[in-house]
Amino acid sequence: MATAGLRALPIAVSRDASVTIDFWAPTSATNVRAHFCTHAHADHVVGLGRRGWSPARAGGKIFCTEITREVLVRRWPTLGRHARALEVGEPTAIRLTANTTVTVTLIDAGHCPGSAMVLIDGPRGRVLHTGDFRREDFGTRAALPRCVTRAPIDALYLDNTYAHPTCVFPDRGSATAEVIAL
């Protein structure tokens, strides 16, 4: 793995194109061609509805799952013409510039309905951005989707709000049982 980081700033996917993932702040980058939203929780859409920010001005469409698109458009109706849903698990070619096409695969993140990890295959390598994820079933390499394991990941962006060792959470089954008991 060549790079690891958190969600922030544009990610260069080629010499002439960058993308953003869960990043809706103004940037000085002039080559942002697409935006990705991993899910519609408040901490992942901060700035999306900000006055003065729009996909058209910021450089491209917003790509996400169908469920996330529905939530975004319900909250910000003007995003309807800019937000495009991608099918989870289906590689999709997205032309960013005349010279750059990337293949994007959304992977079910298991965090909430509509949440997705974003895998980008482009001229500068393979980028995996996890967003918030909770996939107990991804505990081994064999359990990972083929799109992740077929070639090395060159850059991994972890959204690890709760990665500190003091943050210990019950497994999904136990948490469900506790909620039902309440």
C-alpha positions in Angstrom: 0.0 0.0 0.0 1.5 3.3 -1.1 -0.8 5.7 0.7 -3.1 5.8 3.7 -5.1 8.7 5.0 -8.4 10.1 6.1 -11.2 11.7 4.1 -9.9 15.1 3.1 -9.1 17.2 0.1 -9.2 16.0 -3.5 -7.7 12.7 -4.5 -5.6 12.8 -7.7 -6.7 9.8 -9.9 -4.8 11.0 -13.0 -2.5 13.8 -14.1 -5.5 15.9 -15.1 -8.3 14.8 -12.8 -9.1 14.6 -9.1 -12.2 13.4 -7.2 -13.5 14.1 -3.7 -15.1 11.6 -1.3 -17.3 13.0 1.5 -15.6 16.3 1.1 -17.9 19.3 0.3 -15.7 22.3 1.3 -14.4 24.8 -1.2 -11.0 23.8 -2.5 -8.3 25.5 -4.6 -8.0 22.4 -6.8 -9.2 23.2 -10.3 -9.3 19.7 -11.6 -12.0 18.1 -9.5 -14.2 16.2 -11.9 -16.4 14.0 -9.6 -17.7 13.8 -6.1 -18.6 10.6 -4.2 -20.8 10.4 -1.1 -20.4 7.2 1.0 -23.6 7.7 2.9 -26.0 10.4 4.0 -25.2 10.7 7.7 -24.7 14.3 8.8 -20.9 14.0 9.4 -20.4 12.9 5.8 -22.4 15.6 4.1 -21.2 18.6 6.1 -21.0 21.5 3.7 -23.0 19.9 1.0 -25.9 22.2 1.4 -23.7 25.2 2.0 -24.6 28.4 0.1 -22.2 28.9 -2.7 -21.3 25.2 -3.1 -22.7 23.3 -6.0 -21.5 20.3 -8.0 -21.6 22.4 -11.2 -19.3 25.0 -9.7 -17.2 22.4 -7.8 -16.5 20.4 -10.9 -18.8 17.5 -11.5 -21.5 15.1 -10.6 -22.1 13.4 -7.2 -22.0 9.6 -7.4 -23.5 7.4 -4.6 -25.9 4.5 -4.1 -29.6 4.9 -5.0 -30.6 5.0 -1.3 -28.1 7.8 -0.6 -29.2 9.7 -3.7 -32.8 9.6 -2.5 -31.8 11.0 0.9 -29.7 13.7 -0.6 -32.3 14.8 -3.0 -35.0 14.8 -0.4 -32.9 17.0 1.8 -31.5 19.2 -1.1 -33.9 19.0 -4.1 -31.6 21.0 -6.3 -29.0 18.2 -6.2 -31.4 16.0 -8.2 -29.9 16.9 -11.6 -26.3 16.5 -10.2 -26.6 13.2 -8.2 -26.2 9.9 -10.0 -26.8 6.6 -8.4 -24.4 3.7 -9.2 -25.3 0.1 -8.8 -23.6 -1.5 -5.8 -21.1 -4.2 -6.8 -21.1 -3.2 -10.5 -18.0 -1.6 -12.0 -18.9 1.6 -13.8 -16.7 3.6 -16.2 -16.8 7.3 -15.5 -15.2 9.7 -18.0 -13.7 12.5 -16.0 -11.8 14.3 -18.8 -11.0 13.7 -22.5 -7.9 11.8 -21.3 -9.2 10.1 -18.1 -11.8 7.5 -17.5 -11.9 5.7 -14.2 -13.7 2.5 -13.2 -15.7 2.9 -10.0 -17.2 0.1 -7.9 -19.3 0.8 -4.9 -19.1 -2.0 -2.2 -21.8 -2.4 0.4 -20.2 -1.0 3.6 -22.8 -2.5 6.0 -22.9 0.7 8.1 -26.4 1.8 7.3 -28.8 1.5 4.4 -27.2 2.9 1.3 -23.6 3.1 2.7 -20.8 2.2 0.4 -17.1 1.9 0.1 -15.7 3.5 -3.0 -13.1 1.6 -5.2 -11.6 3.6 -8.0 -9.4 2.1 -10.7 -7.6 4.8 -12.6 -4.3 5.9 -14.2 -2.7 6.5 -10.8 -3.7 3.1 -9.4 -6.4 1.6 -7.3 -7.9 3.7 -4.5 -10.2 2.3 -1.8 -12.1 4.7 0.4 -13.9 2.9 3.2 -16.3 5.5 4.4 -17.9 4.2 7.6 -18.1 0.5 7.3 -19.1 -2.5 9.5 -18.7 -5.8 7.7 -18.0 -8.6 10.2 -18.2 -10.9 7.2 -15.0 -9.3 5.7 -12.8 -10.9 8.4 -10.6 -12.8 5.9 -9.1 -12.1 2.5 -11.3 -14.9 1.0 -14.4 -13.1 2.2 -13.6 -9.8 0.5 -15.2 -9.0 -2.9 -13.1 -10.1 -5.9 -12.9 -6.4 -7.0 -10.9 -5.6 -3.9 -8.5 -8.6 -4.0 -7.9 -9.0 -7.8 -5.0 -6.5 -7.7 -3.1 -4.5 -5.0 -4.7 -1.4 -3.5 -2.4 1.5 -4.1 -4.1 4.0 -1.7 -6.3 3.2 1.2 -8.4 5.9 2.9 -9.9 4.8 6.2 -12.7 6.6 7.9 -11.8 5.5 11.3 -13.6 7.7 13.8 -13.8 4.9 16.3 -10.5 3.1 15.6 -9.0 4.0 19.0 -8.5 0.9 21.1 -10.6 2.3 23.9 -13.7 2.3 21.6 -15.1 -1.2 22.0 -18.5 -2.0 20.5 -20.7 -5.1 20.8 -21.1 -7.3 17.7 -24.3 -6.6 15.7 -26.2 -9.5 17.1 -25.6 -8.4 20.7 -26.4 -4.8 20.0 -29.7 -5.9 18.3 -30.6 -8.1 21.3 -29.9 -5.1 23.7 -32.2 -2.8 21.6 -35.0 -5.4 21.5 -34.7 -5.9 25.3 -35.1 -2.2 25.8 
